[in-house]
Amino acid sequence: MSEPTCLELSVVLWIAHLASVVGAAQFAFPLTWLLSSRDRLATPKGLLFGRANRAHANYVENFAVFASLDLALIATHQSGGWGPTIWIFARILYLPFYLLDVIYARTIVWGVALVATLMMLARLAT
């Protein structure tokens, strides 16, 4: 996939993460609290909301680095090689693995995404 396509897909994936948090919140909190200004803290029911929220936070942290590298590759007219594509596929797998608590595979795909990030950095440095 091209670097611009991967960047576009990374934004779509950010929306998927956000949708998972919003979707999980509907089952974790009373509707009146969700529609309020949320001045008081509420304890979520179940584990799914916490997982979705943590997966989203992890994505946002990694998305900033990915987007920076991908934009730098685009701006300098360099190819990221397989790095951007591998990163996208690994991060697509990460969300359901986190939500379903697939512990070992989740860590592996996170590591694959990290290696893909390093591949992009290496391409940019040359």
Sequence and secondary structure as in RCSB ss.txt:
>XXXX:A:sequence
MSEPTCLELSVVLWIAHLASVVGAAQFAFPLTWLLSSRDRLATPKGLLFGRANRAHANYVENFAVFASLDLALIA
THQSGGWGPTIWIFARILYLPFYLLDVIYARTIVWGVALVATLMMLARLAT
>XXXX:A:secstr
  HHHHHHHHHHHHHHHHHHHHHHHHHHS HHHHTS   S    SSSHHHHHHHHHHHHHHHHHHHHHHHHHHHH
TT   TTHHHHHHHHHHHHHHHHHTT HHHHHHHHHHHHHHHHHHHHHHH 
